[in-house]
């Protein structure tokens, strides 16, 4: 069934200068077991990315005041959020700033974390086959169905909160803060929707470079085949993600 990613007018009213790098893939192997040589390459990739992430942080400056984090702190003030919600890139950079490098987990996760760290951009992945109809990004009415990963009780969005959502409910709360259990990537997932968001107008070239590199690495190490790749912005508000 054909599926699209559609950004609603309510999103662009808040973030007219934002852009979202979108990658849709099929045949990805979440349980990929790499040979020794490839495993070493991915481990080195992640190691180098942890080091590169330090280049985005100024010594002696509070984490929240560093530009890659500050732009998201500011963005989260433009719509209602759950108390304590932070953009995913802040958590990764926080670890690096404390001298706790992000370690290896699995090839797809390692590759995604490496690109996120290298470019200081948030990246999220969802099980594309789990979407009910098209995927949207926009403001919520409040109370939509949402069960967070690892939770036992629903945690619906607030009125006006930005979220990724489909016909069955919310996919990710507070734009790119917390994923839901229903569409979470599993070991058996073979089709994925991957988004990386940018709210800094000066970093659009970095967004495009990160998107290209992520696609190439997933193809090389996980067998993924790119179905769709592109940047969604105010001039190009939707794209096909599954045929």
Secondary structure, 3 states (H helix, E strand, C coil): CCEEEEECHHHHHHCCCCEEEEEEEECCCCCCCCCHHHHHHHHHHHHHHHHHHHHHCCCCCCHHHCHHHHHHHHHHCCCCCCCCCCCHHHHHHHHHHCCCCCCCCCHHHHHHHHHHHHHCCEEEEEEHHHCCCCEEEEECCCCCCCCECCCCCCCCCCCCCEEEEECCEEEEECCCCEEECCCCCCCCCCCEEEEEEECCHHHHHHHHHHHHHHHHHHHHHHCCEEEEEEEEECCECEEEEEC
